[in-house]
Amino acid sequence: MLTVIAAVVAFGSWSLWPVYDSSCVVYSGVYIPMNTPKAETDAAVQRAYDRALAAGACGTKRARFHNWTH
């Protein structure tokens, strides 16, 4: 029973996690070395997303399950 509850909680958390809209693919045009720290890579991706959002090319993040009906 505990395993089932844990699975339901994990799936619920995963489905509610905010993600980018599936129609929004951001290419920054920057080459990032493989040994770049994750925080730096994430910051570069976030900057590219922010520029695309400001330009109207992307929507805001929303819960993952919202993309299931499109």
Secondary structure, DSSP 8 states (H G I E B T S, - for coil): -HHHHHHHHHHHHHHHSEE--TT----------TTS-HHHHHHHHHHHHHHHHHTTSS---EEGGGGGG-
